[in-house]
Amino acid sequence: MGYAKGRFVVETHVHAQRHAFKFKEKGIKPDYAKLAQGMPDSVIYDNSPRLLFDMDLYGVDMCVLMCGFGMTDELNEEIVKNHPDKFVAVCSATSYMHKVRKGEVEWSIKEACKELDRQLSTGMFRGIGEFMPRNPKPSKPYSWEERFEEICQIMEVARKHKVTVGFHTGTLSGYAGAPRSPGGAFTELQYPLLAHDVAGSYPDVTIIMEHGGHSGGWSEWGFEPTCQVASSHPNVYLETGLWWAELYERVLRDPNIGAEKLVWGCDWGASIPQQWTPGLHPSSYADQSKKDGPPAHQVDVWGWSLKQLDKLDILQDDMNLILGGNAARIFKLEDKLPHTRLFKQYLQ
């Protein structure tokens, strides 16, 4: 087993499934645009053996599994059942969403919420994410008022089951070459300040700002507004795994955020390579490269992310919160912990 950086380490944003596109068999030159277009129809398989290898190597105790494009909640549920001591999962009504994409049923937020309610009622899922369900084939542009009304219905389901909700933030460079569906299908990604409306309307529901405003690239355009949301609402947490060290330092000094509102989530399995820019700021960061094309190897995101954490001069009790303590609390993992009183708390 590798050297653990914390007492109980939880990775909160993991894709244990992988796409098989078979570019060579199809005679297609791989690029990110074709990758994005083909995700919903690609072959998906269980990639947990590589995940378990990395967990042992880096001392990661548990992972929160979620679905990206084309992945299924059902396969994640199977993986959790096979390794209940290693994984929990969140859901996003993928079976219903796949039917909508294929034209088998018409989009209905009520039906999507019914599926979320059914999934959460099984006890197999600890939250809603990576994406909140939305119409994948809208016939007209979404307004924020329309989307907010949908999100409120999703939040009501989360409130009923007392689970977390992921609010996705940030975009990558490579997928920008892929066609977008009409209606601005990535509205929430591009405008993290919209989360103010959601967090203020549902103060009793834990919201995780996935990627912490930064899912890749060297720009900080989404980071500051995302942090502003977190500093304004006690129920909002930041996912940090793709941050470089200086981003952690800024947030750890914020008296309205601090270590108590950070969870480590690196998007393991999304195969986002690191880019090296010595002498610049940042000197390295995670992002896709259109020039190189999609990586065939399993990108080592944990190695890079843990090096960023190593640069921080902070108390180990705070590091323990970031790497697992906060996640154990909000995902209700107390029954998975080897002992009580592992994380910072004080008698009141």
C-alpha positions as a printed Julia matrix, in Angstrom:
348×3 Matrix{Float64}:
   0.0    0.0     0.0
   1.2    3.51   -0.78
   1.82   6.26    1.76
  -1.47   7.91    2.69
  -1.56  11.71    2.85
  -4.47  11.64    5.29
  -6.04   9.45    7.97
  -8.92   8.4     5.71
  -8.67   9.55    2.1
 -11.8    9.95   -0.03
 -11.74  10.9    -3.72
 -15.11  12.51   -4.39
 -15.17  12.68   -8.22
 -14.28   9.38   -9.87
 -15.24   7.72  -13.16
 -14.73   3.97  -12.74
 -16.13   3.4   -16.23
 -14.26   3.96  -19.46
 -15.29   4.46  -23.09
 -14.16   2.14  -25.87
 -14.49   4.08  -29.14
 -12.69   1.64  -31.44
 -11.4    4.43  -33.66
  -9.15   2.09  -35.64
 -11.93  -0.4   -36.32
 -14.12   2.42  -37.59
 -11.33   3.99  -39.66
 -11.66   7.31  -37.84
  -8.76   9.56  -36.85
  -9.13  10.25  -33.1
  -9.77  13.82  -31.99
 -11.69  15.42  -29.15
 -14.61  16.59  -31.29
 -15.31  13.03  -32.49
 -14.74  11.82  -28.93
 -17.46  14.13  -27.56
 -19.87  13.27  -30.36
 -19.37   9.54  -29.86
 -19.54   9.37  -26.05
 -23.27   8.61  -25.76
 -22.97   5.67  -28.19
 -19.57   4.26  -27.23
 -18.99   0.92  -25.53
 -18.68   1.37  -21.75
 -16.77  -1.04  -19.55
 -15.81  -1.48  -15.9
 -12.4    0.13  -15.36
 -12.31  -0.46  -11.59
  -9.26  -2.8   -11.66
  -7.03   0.15  -12.67
  -8.82   2.35  -10.15
  -8.18  -0.13   -7.33
  -4.52  -0.3    -8.37
  -4.18   3.49   -8.07
  -6.08   3.49   -4.77
  -3.6    1.03   -3.29
  -0.65   2.91   -4.77
  -1.65   6.33   -3.43
  -3.37   5.34   -0.18
  -6.91   6.29   -1.21
  -9.44   4.56    1.05
 -12.72   5.26   -0.75
 -14.04   6.81   -3.96
 -17.34   8.44   -4.84
 -18.33   7.14   -8.28
 -20.25   9.24  -10.78
 -21.23   9.08  -14.43
 -19.87  11.16  -17.28
 -21.33  11.2   -20.79
 -22.51   7.77  -21.93
 -21.79   6.06  -18.59
 -24.53   4.37  -16.59
 -25.7    4.51  -13.0
 -26.42   0.78  -13.25
 -22.79  -0.14  -13.88
 -21.67   2.08  -11.01
 -24.2    0.34   -8.77
 -22.72  -3.01   -9.78
 -19.19  -1.8    -9.02
 -20.31  -0.56   -5.58
 -21.94  -3.92   -4.82
 -18.7   -5.7    -5.77
 -16.56  -3.44   -3.56
 -18.78  -1.91   -0.83
 -15.75  -1.15    1.34
 -14.13   0.9    -1.44
 -16.89   2.71   -3.32
 -20.12   4.66   -2.97
 -21.92   6.34   -5.86
 -24.1    9.3    -6.82
 -26.74   9.1    -9.56
 -28.05  11.17  -12.46
 -30.97   9.18  -13.94
 -28.79   7.88  -16.78
 -31.17   5.15  -17.98
 -33.93   7.73  -18.46
 -31.53  10.2   -20.1
 -30.35   7.55  -22.58
 -33.95   6.9   -23.61
 -34.46  10.63  -24.23
 -31.29  10.84  -26.35
 -32.41   7.87  -28.44
 -35.85   9.41  -28.99
 -37.64   6.59  -27.16
 -39.33   9.02  -24.75
 -39.85  12.78  -24.64
 -37.98  14.85  -22.08
 -39.84  15.54  -18.83
 -38.24  16.95  -15.7
 -40.95  15.21  -13.67
 -39.98  11.83  -15.13
 -36.29  12.56  -14.55
 -37.03  13.39  -10.91
 -39.11  10.23  -10.58
 -36.1    8.23  -11.68
 -33.82  10.07   -9.24
 -36.31   9.43   -6.45
 -36.45   5.74   -7.33
 -32.66   5.44   -7.41
 -32.14   7.24   -4.11
 -34.87   5.14   -2.49
 -32.8    2.0    -3.1
 -30.13   3.22   -0.67
 -27.43   2.53   -3.26
 -26.69   6.2    -4.01
 -25.4    8.99   -1.75
 -26.23  12.01   -3.9
 -27.02  13.5    -7.31
 -24.22  14.19   -9.8
 -22.04  14.61  -11.88
 -24.72  16.49  -13.8
 -28.24  17.41  -12.81
 -30.52  15.94  -15.5
 -31.58  18.33  -18.26
 -33.11  18.04  -21.71
 -30.32  16.77  -24.01
 -32.28  17.72  -27.14
 -34.02  21.06  -26.46
 -36.04  22.53  -29.31
 -35.51  26.11  -28.17
 -33.01  28.02  -26.03
 -33.25  27.6   -22.27
 -33.67  30.67  -20.12
 -32.22  30.61  -16.62
 -35.73  30.97  -15.22
 -36.77  27.76  -17.02
 -33.66  25.89  -15.96
 -33.92  27.11  -12.38
 -37.46  25.75  -12.19
 -36.13  22.35  -13.29
 -33.26  22.49  -10.8
 -35.7   23.29   -7.97
 -37.56  20.06   -8.69
 -34.26  18.15   -8.55
 -33.36  19.89   -5.3
 -36.69  18.83   -3.79
 -35.73  15.2    -4.43
 -32.35  15.78   -2.78
 -34.02  17.44    0.19
 -36.39  14.49    0.58
 -33.51  12.01    0.7
 -31.07  14.3     2.57
 -28.3   13.85   -0.02
 -25.76  16.05   -1.79
 -26.21  17.69   -5.19
 -23.37  18.41   -7.62
 -23.38  21.79   -9.4
 -21.01  21.35  -12.34
 -18.56  24.17  -13.04
 -15.79  24.65  -15.58
 -15.09  23.43  -19.1
 -12.12  21.89  -20.91
 -10.36  23.05  -24.06
 -10.56  19.92  -26.17
 -14.29  19.32  -26.17
 -14.91  22.89  -27.34
 -14.55  21.56  -30.88
 -17.67  19.44  -30.48
 -21.12  20.73  -31.5
 -23.27  21.98  -28.65
 -26.95  21.2   -28.47
 -29.26  24.23  -28.91
 -30.37  26.02  -25.81
 -26.99  26.42  -24.15
 -26.73  22.95  -22.68
 -23.83  23.99  -20.46
 -25.34  27.13  -18.91
 -24.48  26.15  -15.35
 -20.9   25.3   -16.32
 -20.3   28.72  -17.79
 -21.98  30.8   -15.08
 -21.2   29.44  -11.61
 -22.71  32.53   -9.96
 -26.11  31.08  -10.86
 -25.56  28.68   -7.97
 -26.39  31.6    -5.63
 -30.06  31.18   -6.57
 -29.97  27.45   -5.87
 -27.99  27.58   -2.62
 -30.08  30.42   -1.23
 -33.33  28.66   -2.05
 -32.23  25.33   -0.53
 -30.0   26.17    2.47
 -30.63  22.73    3.97
 -29.27  20.83    0.93
 -25.51  20.32    0.59
 -24.24  21.55   -2.78
 -20.82  20.58   -4.11
 -19.37  22.93   -6.72
 -17.82  20.21   -8.86
 -14.29  21.0   -10.06
 -14.3   24.08   -7.83
 -14.76  26.34  -10.85
 -11.77  24.79  -12.56
 -12.05  21.56  -14.55
  -8.93  22.24  -16.62
  -6.74  24.88  -18.25
  -4.55  27.67  -16.91
  -7.28  30.33  -16.75
  -8.95  31.19  -13.44
 -12.13  32.6   -15.04
 -14.48  30.21  -13.21
 -12.53  29.88   -9.97
 -13.24  33.25   -8.35
 -17.03  33.35   -8.91
 -17.29  29.75   -7.71
 -15.4   30.64   -4.53
 -17.64  33.66   -4.07
 -20.66  31.35   -4.01
 -19.01  29.06   -1.46
 -18.05  31.96    0.79
 -21.65  33.19    0.81
 -23.5   29.96    1.67
 -22.76  27.51    4.53
 -24.22  24.63    2.51
 -21.82  25.02   -0.45
 -18.57  23.02   -0.7
 -15.74  23.21   -3.23
 -14.21  20.25   -5.05
 -10.49  20.85   -5.35
  -8.54  18.06   -7.05
  -7.61  19.9   -10.27
  -6.4   23.02   -8.45
  -2.72  23.93   -8.38
  -1.22  24.85   -5.0
  -1.75  28.62   -5.21
  -5.5   28.17   -5.64
  -5.65  26.17   -2.41
  -3.67  28.87   -0.61
  -6.1   31.62   -1.61
  -9.14  29.67   -0.41
  -7.54  28.4     2.8
  -6.95  32.02    3.83
 -10.59  32.96    3.23
 -12.31  33.07    6.66
 -15.63  32.14    5.02
 -14.27  29.01    3.3
 -11.15  27.41    4.78
 -10.32  23.71    4.98
 -13.77  22.9     6.42
 -15.5   23.44    3.04
 -13.11  21.63    0.68
 -13.36  18.09   -0.68
 -10.7   16.38   -2.79
 -12.07  15.3    -6.19
  -9.79  14.91   -9.2
 -12.01  13.6   -12.01
 -10.07  10.32  -12.0
 -10.93   8.34  -15.12
 -11.73  11.38  -17.27
  -8.21  11.05  -18.74
  -7.3   14.72  -18.53
  -3.52  14.99  -19.07
  -1.27  17.53  -17.41
   0.41  20.32  -19.38
   3.84  21.59  -18.38
   4.65  25.31  -18.66
   7.84  25.91  -16.62
   8.54  29.54  -15.82
   4.89  30.52  -16.2
   1.98  30.63  -13.75
   0.87  27.96  -13.17
   3.9   25.84  -14.03
   1.64  22.83  -14.69
  -2.08  22.27  -15.0
  -4.59  19.72  -16.21
  -6.16  20.14  -19.64
  -6.64  18.38  -22.95
  -4.36  19.03  -25.91
  -5.94  19.07  -29.36
  -2.47  18.71  -30.85
  -1.77  15.47  -28.99
  -5.3   14.11  -29.21
  -7.11  11.88  -26.7
  -4.75   9.89  -24.43
  -4.8    6.11  -24.72
  -3.12   5.59  -21.35
  -4.67   5.92  -17.89
  -3.69   9.47  -16.96
  -2.13   9.74  -13.48
  -4.09  12.66  -12.06
  -3.68  11.68   -8.4
   0.1   11.84   -8.56
  -0.05  15.4    -9.91
  -2.8   16.54   -7.53
  -1.11  15.17   -4.4
   2.11  16.98   -5.37
   0.14  20.24   -5.33
  -1.11  19.45   -1.83
   2.46  18.66   -0.73
   3.37  22.31   -1.42
   0.94  23.58    1.21
   2.25  24.5     4.65
  -0.91  23.7     6.58
  -1.84  21.73    9.68
  -2.27  18.0     9.15
  -5.68  18.15   10.82
  -6.75  20.55    8.06
  -5.22  18.32    5.4
  -7.2   15.41    6.85
 -10.43  17.39    6.42
  -9.69  18.19    2.77
  -8.65  14.66    1.88
 -11.47  12.82    3.59
 -12.99  14.25    6.75
 -15.42  16.61    5.04
 -16.38  13.99    2.46
 -16.99  11.37    5.17
 -19.45  13.73    6.8
 -21.42  15.0     3.8
 -21.59  11.59    2.07
 -22.44   9.87    5.38
 -19.46   7.5     5.39
 -19.17   7.22    9.15
 -19.85   3.47    8.98
 -16.83   3.09    6.67
 -14.35   4.76    9.03
 -11.99   2.55   11.06
 -12.4    4.75   14.17
 -14.35   7.74   15.45
 -12.72  11.1    16.29
 -10.29  11.0    13.35
 -11.11  14.51   12.16
 -10.88  17.94   13.69
 -13.73  18.87   16.03
 -13.99  20.71   19.33
 -16.26  20.49   22.36
 -18.84  23.25   22.26
